[in-house]
Amino acid sequence: MEHPILFTTWFFEKIGLGEFAHHYTQVVNSWLVMALLIILAILVKPKIDPFHPSRSQVIWETIIKGIEDFFVGITGEEGRPYAPLYMTIFIYIFLCNIFGLAPGLFSPTANPNTNLACALVTVLGAEAIGIKKHGIKYIKHFTGPIPWLAPLFIPIEIIGHLARLLSLTFRLFGNILAEDLVIAILMLLAGAFLAPLPLYFLFIFADAVQAFIFFMLSSMYLAGALEEAH
């Protein structure tokens, strides 16, 4: 569900790309999220002081370290090199989720294409990392513990791994779309952007939970790819 007025679509109409913005609203808003992350990184980087950190730097470093430790706690030390990728996707999804709370913006994660793109990175990325670590032995993750049952296990495991894509995609899509629908209905009934304001704190918490669930499940898939098959 889109907001009655989409500022991003309006802007693209002004520069002659209105048709593209109307058909690919999630792409335009996703670009805006990425631009925001890049701008924030550029602004924050010069202010980082490893010897005399500010109070805000200490707080953010503590939060990031906590998320990294949680990730490593699931994947083990072998997963630490991949923490920046998975943590970036977590932050990206969270920002995409809360975008729909702002009047005139649209949550890119309220479209399954955005979620599928993120799921492809984490799920197929985990498979690629597993193959890199184990080589040809990675096939044991699909053949099962009994060699003569491999013809039965292989298709089941392939379907199970592909189901991870659907699970990550539609779990996030359904929750964020439902949230946007509630906001849109409240706006239409009350006729003002401030109507759903009392629920915004609940929505922000729910958005964080959904991003965290995506991150946690992706971490578990990576952990499974890194461990030795039995």
Secondary structure, 3 states (H helix, E strand, C coil): CCCCCCHHHHHHHHCCCHHHHHHCHHHHHHHHHHHHHHHHHHHHHHHCCCCCCCHHHHHHHHHHHHHHHHHHHHHCHHHHHHHHHHHHHHHHHHHHHHHCCCCCCCCHHHCHHHHHHHHHHHHHHHHHHHHHHHHHHHHHHHHCCCHHHHHHHHHHHHHHHHHHHHHHHHHHHHHHHHHHHHHHHHHHHHCCCCCCHHHHHHHHHHHHHHHHHHHHHHHHHHHHHHCCCC
